[in-house]
């Protein structure tokens, strides 16, 4: 069994195929943490708790309950009773008191995984996973808490969430409800997080963990460009292939906190959940609150194993789209080709030329609605601008379909322009504080999706467009953070619920969209990669990775993203040069190889390409169809990092049966007087023979054993010039 209850020790062992997560009940009252790491026997968990050390347990030494609370490893620590480390739970009563005591009550073990109402979450059936429910209660207030742990045994992952119910006689205010807490001994841990900015998302940051608290967080109303809902604690020797990693990822797209803390006793506490700033949820008697889910992964083989565990879990138990394992249509987006300056003739010209080269879908980006000739108006006016598109949207989509291509469209449903018919008709629909100017970003306001009438109204506008034209793809954008937080639909005592209710409104709209249009390919976006998180992947199989499409910058962006998320989720396009953001010029071939490591497409004016470049488009289209399956569904291995070595980058993907692989090498900066570079491959069968050949045919194919390729390496010759690249096909030789 994956979850074992030891009645004698009063402990729970949550076992995946290679790990154990141990929970113990202390004094029949406290839910304590015992262990997380490589698999151990269930009966050994109890001895790890230090119950025989001072200050002992309250059952043996009640006069030092505070010392016990401030040192025992806890599963769900409360605030106000004596644990002065970061709490996971804070409750305020009508009288203003904040202390609470959650005492263990009972447990339940069920096969499968309960749904989290209104929230994205991993899923599984009775054969895939097992769930432990630990029920606790605060006797004074009548509040009950259910700690949910789901064990995905074969994927080596555990998920956690929390359900809070008010069974008391009066209302209470939930001021903090984190979803996961992990206490353990410090081992000179380092903190790994993903940080950045617009056009520089998810750069890997690694810092020593000192005494005190280190965190990644967002209260921007989105998971954000700047910080990311991922954190890992790693031992100092950790590399891609060695060392221990304890990682958490939050299945949520709004405000979050991820924090690591080292205390006076050299214990470490890592927590993750909803950010307590801008959060306060009122629970009336009978009300229930469900916290979003945290995914936990442990690796004893470095970042590489951690990465592949996340990838397997998300491919098999998070992404629901019918496109998950399908070849997605190669698209061309007109944004960097035309920006707002286009008409139906220009779009049809792009589509016509694209079709000749094998591109399969035309996507019309911003500028097709209202009087949208700049970004200063018309968000919310989702009616086609027939001055640009004569005959309307349906006619344009059908014309594109007649060419043998699919048609896609861009929306920004969560926003409204001050200069729009929607805002003039419903000024109260914007998030606002009465009497204050609404803070503008990109000259737009945020619609108050905490209100059901706004959710319904906006959804119907979007759905009506999709019902009346043959649209196969939607790019759902969100281009500004939330601020000036106030809702004209919430009473004062519930104003702290706005940010989370807003996110629930977004999730509701996307759930309705995927239900009504099950064959729609949905791609989420937030001014590039500002909302690239597991919560969005539950609704869309891919997310636009970054507005920075420069191939060299994308090396670091895609490295950090792929550290947690499958390659098939990363929106990646070949764009024009000089690059629209950086002005850098990179070879067309390199732009293609980098984009092939994601959901492949183009973002340029294809009618302006040279004949040589058009032939390269045809070749890239061929490569996509030839290698899509091994890139999208294979195991990902990071070989070298330009971010670290400042010279070159390389990665590979290997099919599940290890019979086929794709290797990409990018020489970012050329070096004088250099010999060939030896790259050690990964993931192959040591006993098998493999043929390695350059996909362009410029180099002669070679045959090597898997052992030689992985232990001795494969030599790649230097080229003259910066930003050069090469892709290799690696195929097992049959005997």
C-alpha positions in Angstrom: 0.0 0.0 0.0 1.2 3.5 -0.7 -0.2 4.9 2.6 0.5 2.8 5.7 -0.9 3.6 9.2 1.1 2.2 12.0 -1.3 1.9 14.9 1.4 1.1 17.5 3.5 4.1 16.6 0.5 6.3 15.6 2.3 7.2 12.4 1.6 7.4 8.7 4.0 6.5 6.0 3.2 7.9 2.6 5.2 5.8 0.1 5.9 6.4 -3.5 8.0 3.9 -5.3 11.2 5.5 -4.1 10.3 7.9 -1.3 8.7 8.0 2.1 6.9 11.0 3.7 6.3 10.4 7.4 3.7 11.9 9.7 3.2 11.2 13.4 0.6 12.1 16.0 2.2 13.3 19.2 0.3 13.2 22.5 -2.7 12.1 20.5 -3.0 15.8 19.7 -0.3 17.3 17.5 0.2 16.5 13.9 4.0 16.3 13.6 6.3 15.8 10.7 8.7 12.8 10.9 10.6 12.4 7.6 10.8 13.0 3.9 13.3 11.3 1.7 14.4 8.0 0.3 12.1 5.2 1.2 12.3 3.8 4.8 10.2 1.4 6.9 7.1 2.8 8.4 8.0 1.7 11.9 11.2 3.8 11.9 9.3 7.2 11.6 8.5 7.5 15.3 12.1 7.4 16.5 13.0 10.4 14.4 10.8 12.8 16.4 13.2 13.6 19.3 10.4 13.1 21.8 12.9 12.0 24.5 14.8 15.3 24.2 14.1 18.4 26.2 11.7 20.2 26.3 9.9 16.9 25.8 6.2 16.7 24.7 3.5 18.6 26.6 2.2 15.2 27.8 5.4 14.8 29.8 6.3 18.5 30.4 3.4 20.8 30.1 5.3 23.7 31.7 7.4 23.9 28.5 4.6 23.6 25.9 5.9 26.8 24.2 9.4 25.3 23.9 7.9 22.2 22.4 5.8 24.1 19.9 8.8 26.3 18.9 11.0 23.3 18.1 8.9 20.3 17.0 8.6 19.6 13.3 4.9 20.4 12.5 2.7 19.5 9.5 0.4 22.5 9.7 1.7 25.0 12.3 -0.8 27.5 13.8 -0.1 31.0 14.9 -0.3 32.5 18.3 0.4 29.6 20.6 4.2 29.5 20.8 5.6 28.4 17.5 7.4 31.6 16.4 8.5 30.2 13.1 6.3 30.9 10.0 2.8 29.6 10.6 0.7 27.9 8.0 -2.6 28.9 9.6 -4.0 32.0 11.2 -7.6 32.5 12.3 -9.1 35.7 13.7 -12.3 35.5 15.7 -15.1 38.2 15.8 -13.5 39.2 19.2 -10.2 39.9 17.5 -8.2 36.9 18.8 -5.7 35.2 16.5 -4.4 32.1 18.4 -5.7 28.7 17.5 -5.0 25.1 18.4 -5.7 22.4 15.7 -5.9 19.1 17.6 -5.8 15.8 15.7 -9.2 14.1 15.5 -9.2 11.2 13.1 -8.0 10.0 9.7 -9.3 8.5 6.5 -7.5 6.8 3.6 -9.3 6.7 0.3 -8.3 5.4 -3.2 -8.1 8.1 -5.9 -8.1 11.8 -5.4 -11.0 14.2 -4.4 -11.5 17.2 -6.6 -10.8 20.7 -5.2 -13.9 22.7 -5.8 -13.4 25.5 -8.2 -9.7 25.1 -8.4 -7.2 23.5 -10.8 -5.4 20.5 -9.4 -3.8 17.3 -10.3 -6.1 14.4 -10.9 -6.0 10.6 -10.7 -8.2 7.5 -10.4 -8.1 4.7 -7.9 -5.3 2.9 -9.7 -3.1 6.1 -9.9 -3.1 7.5 -6.4 -4.2 7.2 -2.8 -5.3 10.1 -0.5 -4.8 10.5 3.2 -7.2 12.9 5.0 -6.1 14.0 8.5 -8.9 15.8 10.3 -8.1 18.4 13.0 -10.3 20.8 15.0 -10.0 23.9 17.1 -12.3 23.2 20.0 -12.8 26.9 21.0 -14.0 28.2 17.7 -15.5 25.0 16.2 -13.3 25.3 13.1 -12.2 22.0 11.5 -9.4 21.5 9.1 -8.8 18.6 6.8 -5.2 18.1 5.7 -5.2 16.4 2.3 -2.2 14.3 1.1 -2.3 12.5 -2.3 0.4 10.0 -3.1 1.2 9.4 -6.8 3.2 6.3 -6.2 4.6 5.6 -9.7 5.4 9.3 -10.4 7.2 9.8 -7.0 5.2 12.9 -6.2 2.9 14.0 -3.3 0.3 16.7 -3.4 -1.0 18.7 -0.4 -4.0 20.9 0.2 -6.2 22.1 3.0 -10.0 22.4 3.6 -11.2 24.6 6.4 -14.8 24.3 7.7 -16.5 26.5 10.2 -18.6 24.3 12.5 -18.8 27.0 15.2 -21.6 29.4 16.1 -20.1 32.6 14.9 -18.1 33.8 11.9 -14.4 33.7 11.8 -11.8 35.3 9.6 -9.2 33.1 7.8 -6.1 35.3 7.5 -3.7 32.6 6.4 -4.1 29.1 5.0 -1.0 27.8 3.4 -1.2 24.5 1.5 2.1 22.9 2.4 4.7 23.0 5.1 7.9 20.9 5.4 10.1 20.9 8.5 13.5 19.1 8.5 17.1 19.3 9.6 19.4 21.8 7.8 22.1 20.2 5.7 23.7 23.5 4.6 20.8 23.9 2.2 20.7 26.3 -0.7 17.5 27.9 -2.0 16.7 27.6 -5.7 14.0 29.8 -7.1 13.0 31.2 -10.5 13.2 34.9 -10.7 13.1 37.6 -13.5 11.2 40.4 -15.1 9.1 41.0 -18.3 11.1 39.4 -21.1 13.5 37.8 -18.6 11.2 35.3 -16.9 12.2 32.3 -14.8 16.0 32.7 -14.6 17.4 30.2 -12.1 18.7 31.7 -8.9 20.6 29.7 -6.3 21.6 31.2 -2.9 22.8 29.8 0.5 20.1 29.5 3.1 21.2 31.5 6.2 19.4 32.1 9.5 16.1 33.9 9.0 13.7 33.7 6.1 14.1 33.7 2.3 11.1 33.9 0.0 9.7 34.2 -3.4 6.3 35.8 -3.5 3.8 37.7 -5.6 0.8 39.9 -4.6 0.4 41.3 -8.1 -2.7 39.2 -8.6 -0.8 36.9 -10.9 2.0 34.4 -10.4 4.1 37.1 -12.1 7.2 37.7 -14.3 9.3 38.7 -11.3 8.9 35.7 -8.9 7.6 32.2 -9.5 5.5 29.7 -7.4 8.4 27.2 -7.2 11.1 26.7 -4.6 13.6 24.0 -3.9 16.0 23.3 -1.1 19.2 21.5 -2.3 22.3 20.2 -0.7 25.5 22.1 -1.6 26.8 19.3 -3.9 23.7 19.2 -6.0 24.1 19.2 -9.7 22.0 18.1 -12.6 22.7 14.5 -11.7 23.8 14.4 -8.0 22.6 15.7 -4.7 19.3 16.0 -2.8 16.4 18.2 -3.9 13.2 19.0 -2.0 10.9 21.0 -4.3 7.5 22.6 -4.1 5.3 24.0 -6.9 2.0 25.8 -6.4 -0.9 24.9 -8.6 -2.2 28.4 -8.6 -2.0 31.5 -10.8 -2.5 34.4 -8.4 -0.9 35.7 -5.2 1.5 33.2 -3.6 4.3 32.9 -1.1 7.1 30.3 -1.1 9.5 30.6 1.8 12.4 28.8 3.5 13.4 29.6 7.1 16.4 28.4 9.2 15.8 28.7 12.9 17.9 28.8 16.1 18.1 25.0 16.3 19.3 24.6 12.7 15.9 23.3 11.6 14.5 24.4 8.3 10.9 25.1 7.5 9.7 25.5 3.9 6.1 26.7 3.3 4.0 27.5 0.2 0.5 28.8 -0.3 -1.7 31.8 -0.8 0.1 35.1 0.1 -1.4 36.4 3.3 -1.1 40.0 2.2 -4.4 41.2 0.6 -6.0 38.0 1.9 -8.7 37.6 4.5 -11.6 35.2 4.0 -14.7 35.3 6.2 -16.2 31.9 7.1 -19.7 32.1 8.4 -21.1 29.1 10.3 -21.3 26.2 7.8 -18.9 27.8 5.3 -16.0 26.0 3.7 -12.7 27.3 2.3 -10.4 25.1 0.0 -6.8 26.1 -0.4 -5.0 25.5 -3.7 -2.7 22.6 -4.1 1.1 22.2 -3.6 3.1 19.6 -5.4 6.0 18.1 -3.6 8.9 16.2 -5.2 12.1 14.7 -3.6 15.1 13.8 -5.7 18.3 12.0 -4.6 19.7 12.4 -8.1 19.9 16.2 -8.6 17.8 18.6 -10.6 17.5 16.2 -13.5 15.4 13.7 -11.7 13.3 16.4 -10.1 12.6 17.9 -13.5 11.5 14.6 -15.0 9.3 13.8 -12.0 7.5 17.2 -12.4 7.2 16.6 -16.2 5.7 13.1 -15.7 3.2 14.3 -13.1 2.0 17.2 -15.2 1.8 15.3 -18.4 -0.1 12.4 -16.8 -2.1 14.0 -14.0 -2.5 17.8 -14.6 -2.9 18.7 -18.3 -6.3 17.6 -19.6 -6.4 19.0 -23.1 -7.0 16.6 -26.0 -3.9 18.2 -27.6 -1.6 16.9 -24.9 -0.1 14.1 -26.9 -1.1 15.4 -30.4 1.0 17.2 -32.9 -0.2 20.8 -32.4 -0.7 22.8 -35.6 2.3 24.9 -36.5 1.0 28.4 -36.3 2.0 31.8 -37.5 1.1 34.8 -35.4 0.8 38.2 -37.0 1.8 40.3 -34.0 5.5 41.0 -34.7 4.7 41.1 -38.4 2.1 43.9 -38.3 1.3 44.9 -34.7 -2.0 46.8 -35.0 -1.5 47.8 -38.7 -3.3 45.2 -40.7 -6.4 44.4 -42.7 -7.9 41.2 -44.1 -5.7 41.4 -47.3 -2.5 41.5 -45.3 -3.6 38.6 -43.1 -4.7 36.6 -46.1 -1.3 37.3 -47.8 0.5 36.0 -44.7 -1.8 32.9 -44.6 -1.4 32.2 -48.3 2.4 32.3 -48.2 2.5 30.4 -44.9 0.4 27.6 -46.3 2.8 27.1 -49.2 5.6 26.4 -46.7 3.7 23.9 -44.6 2.4 26.2 -41.7 -1.0 25.0 -40.5 -2.7 27.8 -38.6 -3.0 31.5 -39.0 -3.4 33.4 -35.7 -4.8 37.0 -35.6 -3.4 38.8 -32.6 -4.4 42.1 -31.0 -6.2 44.8 -33.0 -9.2 43.1 -34.7 -12.0 44.6 -32.5 -13.6 47.9 -31.6 -11.4 50.8 -32.8 -8.2 49.1 -31.7 -5.5 50.8 -33.8 -3.3 51.3 -30.7 -3.3 49.8 -27.2 -5.2 52.9 -25.8 -8.8 51.8 -26.4 -11.5 49.1 -27.0 -10.5 46.3 -24.6 -13.9 44.8 -23.7 -15.5 45.7 -27.0 -15.3 42.3 -28.5 -17.0 43.1 -31.8 -15.0 42.9 -35.1 -13.7 46.1 -36.6 -15.1 45.7 -40.1 -13.1 48.7 -41.2 -10.1 46.4 -41.0 -11.8 43.1 -41.7 -14.4 43.6 -44.4 -17.1 41.0 -44.3 -16.3 40.2 -40.6 -14.6 37.5 -38.7 -16.5 34.6 -39.9 -15.7 35.4 -43.5 -12.0 35.8 -42.7 -11.8 32.5 -40.8 -13.6 30.7 -43.6 -11.2 32.1 -46.2 -8.3 30.9 -44.1 -9.9 27.5 -43.8 -10.4 27.3 -47.5 -6.7 27.6 -47.9 -6.4 24.4 -45.8 -5.4 26.2 -42.6 -6.9 26.6 -39.2 -7.7 30.0 -37.8 -6.9 31.4 -34.3 -7.6 34.6 -32.5 -6.3 36.7 -29.5 -8.4 37.9 -26.6 -7.7 39.8 -23.4 -11.0 39.0 -21.6 -9.9 40.1 -18.1 -9.3 43.8 -19.0 -11.3 46.8 -20.0 -10.1 50.1 -21.6 -11.3 53.4 -20.0 -12.1 54.3 -23.7 -14.5 51.5 -24.5 -18.2 51.0 -24.8 -18.1 48.3 -22.2 -16.6 50.7 -19.6 -19.0 53.5 -20.5 -21.9 51.1 -20.0 -20.5 49.4 -16.8 -18.0 51.5 -15.0 -18.7 49.6 -11.8 -17.4 46.4 -13.4 -13.8 47.6 -13.0 -11.7 46.8 -9.8 -11.7 50.2 -8.0 -11.7 52.0 -4.7 -14.5 54.6 -4.5 -13.1 58.1 -4.6 -9.6 57.1 -5.8 -8.3 57.2 -9.3 -7.9 53.7 -10.7 -4.3 53.0 -11.3 -3.8 52.5 -15.1 -1.2 50.1 -16.5 -1.0 50.0 -20.4 -4.0 52.4 -20.2 -6.3 49.7 -19.0 -8.3 48.6 -16.0 -9.0 45.2 -14.6 -12.5 43.7 -14.7 -13.9 42.6 -11.3 -14.1 38.9 -11.9 -15.0 38.3 -8.2 -18.5 39.2 -9.3 -20.6 36.5 -11.0 -22.4 39.0 -13.2 -19.1 40.2 -14.6 -17.8 36.7 -15.2 -21.1 35.8 -17.0 -21.1 39.0 -19.1 -17.5 38.7 -20.2 -17.7 34.9 -20.9 -20.7 35.4 -23.1 -18.9 38.1 -25.2 -16.0 35.7 -25.8 -18.1 32.6 -26.3 -20.4 34.4 -28.8 -17.4 35.1 -31.0 -16.4 31.5 -30.9 -19.9 30.2 -31.6 -20.2 32.2 -34.8 -16.9 31.6 -36.5 -14.7 28.6 -37.2 -12.0 29.4 -34.6 -9.6 26.5 -33.6 -7.3 28.4 -31.3 -7.5 31.1 -28.7 -4.6 33.0 -27.1 -5.9 34.3 -23.8 -3.8 37.2 -22.6 -3.6 39.2 -19.4 -1.4 42.2 -19.6 -1.3 44.0 -16.2 -1.2 43.3 -12.5 -4.0 44.0 -10.0 -3.9 47.1 -7.8 -6.2 49.8 -6.4 -7.9 46.7 -4.9 -11.6 47.2 -4.3 -14.9 45.7 -5.4 -18.2 47.3 -5.6 -19.8 43.9 -5.2 -18.2 42.9 -1.9 -19.1 44.1 1.6 -16.3 45.7 3.6 -15.7 42.6 5.8 -15.1 40.6 2.6 -12.8 43.0 0.8 -9.8 40.8 1.6 -11.3 38.0 -0.5 -11.1 40.0 -3.8 -7.8 38.7 -5.2 -8.6 35.1 -4.6 -12.2 35.5 -5.8 -10.8 37.2 -8.9 -8.6 34.1 -9.6 -11.6 31.8 -9.0 -13.5 33.8 -11.6 -10.7 33.4 -14.2 -10.7 29.6 -13.5 -14.5 29.5 -13.9 -14.3 31.2 -17.3 -11.6 28.9 -18.6 -13.4 25.8 -17.3 -16.6 26.9 -19.1 -14.6 27.7 -22.2 -13.0 24.2 -22.3 -16.3 22.5 -21.6 -18.3 24.4 -24.3 -15.4 24.2 -26.9 -13.7 20.9 -26.1 -11.7 20.9 -29.3 -10.4 24.4 -28.9 -6.6 24.8 -28.5 -6.2 27.3 -25.7 -2.9 29.0 -25.1 -2.6 31.2 -22.0 -0.4 34.3 -21.9 0.2 37.1 -19.5 2.2 39.9 -21.2 4.4 37.0 -22.2 5.3 34.6 -19.3 3.7 36.4 -16.3 1.3 33.6 -15.6 3.2 30.5 -16.5 2.2 28.1 -13.7 0.5 24.7 -13.1 -2.9 26.4 -12.5 -3.0 27.6 -16.1 -1.8 24.3 -17.4 -4.9 22.6 -16.0 -6.9 24.6 -18.6 -4.5 25.0 -21.5 -1.8 22.6 -22.6 0.6 25.4 -23.5 1.5 28.9 -22.3 3.3 31.7 -24.1 6.8 31.4 -22.5 8.0 35.0 -22.9 7.5 38.1 -25.1 11.3 37.9 -25.7 11.6 35.7 -28.8 15.4 36.3 -29.2 16.9 32.8 -29.5 19.8 33.5 -27.2 17.7 35.1 -24.5 15.3 32.2 -24.8 18.1 29.7 -23.8 18.0 30.9 -20.2 14.2 31.5 -20.2 13.5 28.0 -21.5 16.1 26.4 -19.3 14.4 27.8 -16.2 10.9 27.0 -17.5 11.8 23.4 -18.5 13.3 22.8 -15.1 9.7 22.3 -13.9 7.4 22.2 -16.9 7.3 19.9 -19.9 8.7 21.2 -23.2 5.3 20.7 -24.8 3.9 23.5 -22.6 6.3 26.2 -23.7 5.1 28.6 -26.4 8.1 29.2 -28.6 8.3 30.9 -32.0 10.8 31.8 -34.7 10.7 35.6 -35.0 12.3 38.1 -37.3 15.8 39.6 -37.0 17.0 42.1 -35.9 14.9 40.9 -32.9 12.1 43.3 -32.0 13.2 43.6 -28.3 17.0 43.3 -28.4 18.0 44.1 -31.9 20.2 41.0 -32.0 20.7 39.1 -35.2 20.8 35.3 -34.9 20.9 32.7 -37.7 17.5 31.4 -38.9 18.6 27.9 -38.2 19.4 28.6 -34.6 16.1 30.4 -34.1 14.4 27.2 -35.4 16.3 24.8 -33.2 15.5 26.8 -30.0 11.8 27.2 -30.9 11.6 23.4 -31.6 12.2 22.9 -27.9 8.6 24.2 -27.3 5.3 24.5 -29.1 6.6 25.4 -32.5 5.5 28.4 -34.6 6.4 31.7 -36.2 6.0 35.3 -35.3 7.1 37.3 -38.4 6.0 38.6 -41.8 6.6 35.6 -43.8 5.9 37.5 -47.1 9.2 39.4 -46.5 11.4 36.3 -46.1 14.1 35.5 -48.7 13.8 32.4 -50.8 16.6 30.8 -48.8 14.7 31.5 -45.5 11.5 30.1 -46.9 13.4 26.9 -47.7 14.5 26.8 -44.1 10.9 27.2 -43.0 10.1 24.1 -45.0 13.0 22.3 -43.3 11.9 23.4 -39.8 8.4 22.2 -40.5 9.7 18.8 -41.6 11.8 18.6 -38.4 8.9 19.5 -36.2 6.8 16.7 -37.7 9.7 14.3 -37.6 10.7 14.9 -34.0 7.6 16.3 -32.3 6.8 13.1 -30.3 10.3 12.6 -28.9 10.6 16.3 -28.0 7.1 16.7 -26.5 6.7 13.3 -24.8 10.3 12.2 -24.2 12.4 12.5 -21.1 14.2 15.9 -21.0 17.9 16.1 -20.0 19.8 19.3 -19.5 23.4 18.8 -20.6 25.1 22.2 -20.4 23.9 25.7 -19.5 24.9 28.9 -21.3 23.6 30.7 -18.2 26.4 29.1 -16.2 29.3 28.7 -18.7 28.7 31.8 -20.8 29.7 30.0 -23.9 27.4 27.3 -25.1 24.2 25.5 -24.3 22.9 21.9 -24.9 20.0 19.7 -24.1 18.4 16.5 -25.3 15.2 14.6 -25.1 15.0 10.8 -25.1 12.0 8.6 -26.1 10.4 6.6 -23.2 11.8 3.4 -24.7 15.3 4.9 -25.2 15.3 4.0 -28.9 15.4 7.6 -30.2 16.7 10.9 -29.0 17.2 14.5 -30.2 20.3 16.5 -29.2 20.6 20.3 -29.7 23.9 22.2 -29.2 24.1 26.0 -29.4 27.5 27.7 -29.7 26.6 31.0 -28.3 30.0 32.6 -28.5 32.8 31.5 -30.8 36.2 31.0 -29.2 39.6 31.3 -30.8 42.0 28.3 -31.1 39.6 25.8 -29.6 39.3 22.0 -30.2 36.1 20.1 -30.4 33.8 20.1 -27.3 33.0 16.8 -25.7 29.3 16.6 -24.6 28.3 13.7 -22.3 24.8 12.5 -23.3 22.2 11.1 -20.9 19.2 8.8 -20.8 20.4 6.3 -23.3 20.8 2.5 -22.9 24.4 1.8 -22.1 24.3 -1.6 -23.7 22.8 -0.5 -27.0 24.5 0.9 -30.1 23.3 4.3 -31.5 23.6 6.1 -34.8 24.2 9.8 -34.3 23.6 12.0 -37.3 23.3 15.7 -38.0 19.7 16.4 -39.1 20.9 18.6 -42.0 23.2 15.8 -43.3 26.3 18.1 -43.3 28.2 15.8 -41.0 28.8 12.1 -41.5 26.8 9.9 -39.2 28.7 7.9 -36.6 27.9 4.8 -34.6 28.6 4.7 -30.9 27.6 2.6 -27.8 25.3 4.2 -25.3 28.0 3.7 -22.7 30.5 5.6 -24.8 28.1 8.5 -25.6 27.2 8.9 -21.9 30.5 8.2 -20.2 33.1 9.3 -22.7 30.9 11.8 -24.6 30.2 13.0 -28.1 32.5 15.5 -29.8 31.1 18.6 -31.5 33.4 20.7 -33.7 33.5 24.4 -33.3 32.1 26.7 -36.0 33.1 30.2 -37.1 30.7 32.8 -35.8 28.5 33.4 -32.8 25.0 31.9 -32.3 25.7 28.8 -34.3 23.8 25.6 -33.6 23.3 22.0 -34.6 20.7 19.3 -34.1 21.4 15.6 -34.0 19.1 12.6 -34.4 20.2 9.7 -32.2 18.7 6.3 -33.1 19.2 2.9 -31.6 20.7 0.4 -34.0 18.7 -2.9 -34.4 20.8 -6.1 -34.1 
